[in-house]
Amino acid sequence: MTVAPENVPPAHHGFPIINGDKALWKEHAEQEKEVLKDVFADFKSWVMEKGGEELEYMPLPFWHKFSPYVNLYMFPEELSYTSFRPDPPNWHRVDAFMRNEEGTLELPAALQNLPGKLIYFSMGTIGCYELQLINKLLGIFGKSANRFIISKGKIKLSINHKHL
């Protein structure tokens, strides 16, 4: 979560917070803003056409107005950096959001009686398009003694299964 960009690295890019290069964080944030400026301008226009309030640029994923009452963000506590920046007023962290869907999960027969931990892995809606990273991770998973259920999202045909 990027609420005090001077105190924490840009979200979702893997920059270290301990002994991190703050000049590099700032440079990255400026580059991201430049790359996304046209996309943001289009989104801002669309929001205003729909009757929304004018938006000011903020780093992704905050292309919306904050509520004066309550705001939620999903991030593991261990990675939320609250020791480096407090949550702003009316902001609350949750570990995960979970869909409430009907049905039961049937463990595939090929995974039922194998040794090792059973691990569910998902890169989420946006992360699932990072094919190079996912294929690299599959190579690592393929060498593990554990079993994996991998959420492939809509790109399932683009994942390299040779590692599994």
C-alpha positions as CSV (number, residue, x, y, z in Angstrom):
1,M,0.0,0.0,0.0
2,T,1.5,3.3,-1.0
3,V,0.3,5.9,1.6
4,A,3.6,7.4,2.5
5,P,5.8,7.0,-0.6
6,E,8.8,8.7,1.0
7,N,8.9,6.0,3.7
8,V,8.3,2.8,1.7
9,P,9.2,1.5,-1.7
10,P,6.7,1.4,-4.5
11,A,4.2,-1.4,-4.0
12,H,4.4,-4.6,-5.9
13,H,7.8,-4.2,-7.4
14,G,10.2,-6.0,-5.1
15,F,12.2,-3.1,-3.8
16,P,13.8,-3.7,-0.4
17,I,12.7,-1.5,2.4
18,I,15.7,-2.1,4.7
19,N,18.6,-0.1,3.2
20,G,16.5,0.5,0.1
21,D,17.6,3.2,-2.3
22,K,15.0,6.0,-1.8
23,A,16.3,7.8,-4.9
24,L,15.5,4.6,-7.0
25,W,12.0,4.4,-5.4
26,K,11.4,8.0,-6.4
27,E,12.7,7.4,-9.9
28,H,10.6,4.3,-10.3
29,A,7.5,6.2,-9.1
30,E,8.1,9.0,-11.6
31,Q,8.6,6.5,-14.4
32,E,5.4,4.7,-13.5
33,K,3.5,7.9,-13.5
34,E,4.9,8.8,-16.9
35,V,4.1,5.4,-18.4
36,L,0.5,5.5,-17.0
37,K,-0.3,9.1,-17.6
38,D,-2.5,8.5,-20.7
39,V,-4.2,5.5,-19.2
40,F,-4.9,7.6,-16.0
41,A,-6.2,10.6,-18.1
42,D,-8.6,8.3,-19.9
43,F,-9.8,6.7,-16.7
44,K,-10.2,10.1,-15.0
45,S,-12.3,11.4,-18.0
46,W,-14.4,8.2,-17.9
47,V,-15.1,8.7,-14.1
48,M,-16.1,12.3,-14.6
49,E,-18.3,11.4,-17.6
50,K,-20.1,9.0,-15.2
51,G,-20.7,11.8,-12.7
52,G,-17.7,11.0,-10.4
53,E,-15.5,13.5,-8.7
54,E,-12.3,14.6,-10.4
55,L,-9.4,12.3,-9.5
56,E,-5.8,13.3,-8.6
57,Y,-3.1,10.9,-9.7
58,M,-1.9,8.5,-7.1
59,P,0.2,5.3,-7.5
60,L,-1.8,2.2,-8.5
61,P,-4.0,0.8,-7.2
62,F,-5.4,4.0,-5.8
63,W,-7.2,5.6,-8.8
64,H,-10.2,6.4,-6.7
65,K,-11.3,8.8,-3.9
66,F,-10.7,7.6,-0.4
67,S,-13.8,7.2,1.8
68,P,-13.9,9.6,4.8
69,Y,-15.6,6.7,6.7
70,V,-13.8,3.4,6.0
71,N,-11.2,2.1,3.6
72,L,-10.0,-1.5,3.3
73,Y,-6.8,-2.8,1.8
74,M,-5.7,-6.4,1.4
75,F,-2.1,-7.1,2.2
76,P,-0.4,-9.7,4.5
77,E,0.5,-8.1,7.9
78,E,4.1,-9.1,7.6
79,L,4.5,-7.1,4.3
80,S,2.3,-4.1,5.2
81,Y,5.2,-2.0,6.5
82,T,3.2,-0.5,9.3
83,S,6.3,-0.1,11.4
84,F,7.6,2.3,8.7
85,R,4.3,4.1,8.1
86,P,1.1,3.9,10.1
87,D,-2.2,3.2,8.4
88,P,-4.0,6.5,7.6
89,P,-7.1,7.3,9.6
90,N,-10.1,5.2,8.6
91,W,-7.9,2.6,6.8
92,H,-8.0,-1.1,7.8
93,R,-5.9,-4.0,6.6
94,V,-7.2,-7.5,6.0
95,D,-5.1,-10.5,5.2
96,A,-7.4,-11.7,2.3
97,F,-10.7,-11.3,0.7
98,M,-12.5,-14.5,0.0
99,R,-15.3,-15.3,-2.4
100,N,-18.3,-17.1,-0.9
101,E,-19.1,-19.6,-3.6
102,E,-21.3,-22.7,-3.5
103,G,-19.8,-26.1,-4.1
104,T,-17.1,-28.2,-2.8
105,L,-13.5,-28.6,-3.8
106,E,-12.5,-32.0,-5.1
107,L,-8.8,-32.6,-4.8
108,P,-7.6,-34.1,-8.1
109,A,-6.8,-37.8,-7.8
110,A,-3.3,-37.2,-9.0
111,L,-2.6,-35.1,-5.9
112,Q,-4.6,-37.1,-3.2
113,N,-2.0,-39.6,-2.0
114,L,1.3,-37.9,-2.8
115,P,3.8,-36.9,-0.1
116,G,4.5,-33.3,0.7
117,K,2.4,-30.3,1.7
118,L,-0.4,-29.3,-0.6
119,I,0.0,-25.6,-1.6
120,Y,-2.5,-23.4,-3.4
121,F,-0.7,-20.8,-5.6
122,S,-2.3,-17.9,-7.4
123,M,-0.9,-14.7,-8.8
124,G,-4.3,-13.1,-8.7
125,T,-6.2,-11.4,-11.5
126,I,-3.4,-9.1,-12.7
127,G,-0.3,-11.2,-11.6
128,C,-1.5,-14.2,-13.7
129,Y,-0.4,-12.3,-16.8
130,E,3.2,-12.2,-15.7
131,L,4.0,-15.3,-17.8
132,Q,7.8,-15.2,-17.5
133,L,7.6,-15.0,-13.7
134,I,5.0,-17.8,-13.5
135,N,7.0,-20.1,-15.7
136,K,10.1,-19.4,-13.6
137,L,8.1,-20.2,-10.5
138,L,6.8,-23.4,-12.1
139,G,10.4,-24.5,-12.6
140,I,11.0,-24.0,-8.9
141,F,7.8,-25.8,-7.9
142,G,8.7,-28.7,-10.2
143,K,11.8,-29.3,-8.1
144,S,9.9,-29.2,-4.8
145,A,8.8,-32.2,-2.7
146,N,5.4,-30.5,-2.3
147,R,2.2,-30.7,-4.3
148,F,0.7,-27.6,-5.9
149,I,-2.7,-26.4,-7.1
150,I,-2.0,-23.5,-9.4
151,S,-4.7,-21.0,-10.3
152,K,-4.0,-20.3,-14.0
153,G,-6.8,-17.7,-14.6
154,K,-7.6,-16.9,-18.2
155,I,-4.0,-17.5,-19.5
156,K,-4.0,-21.3,-18.8
157,L,-2.9,-22.1,-22.4
158,S,0.1,-19.8,-22.1
159,I,1.8,-21.4,-19.1
160,N,4.7,-23.7,-19.8
161,H,3.8,-27.1,-18.2
162,K,7.1,-28.8,-19.0
163,H,8.3,-28.2,-15.4
164,L,5.4,-30.1,-13.8
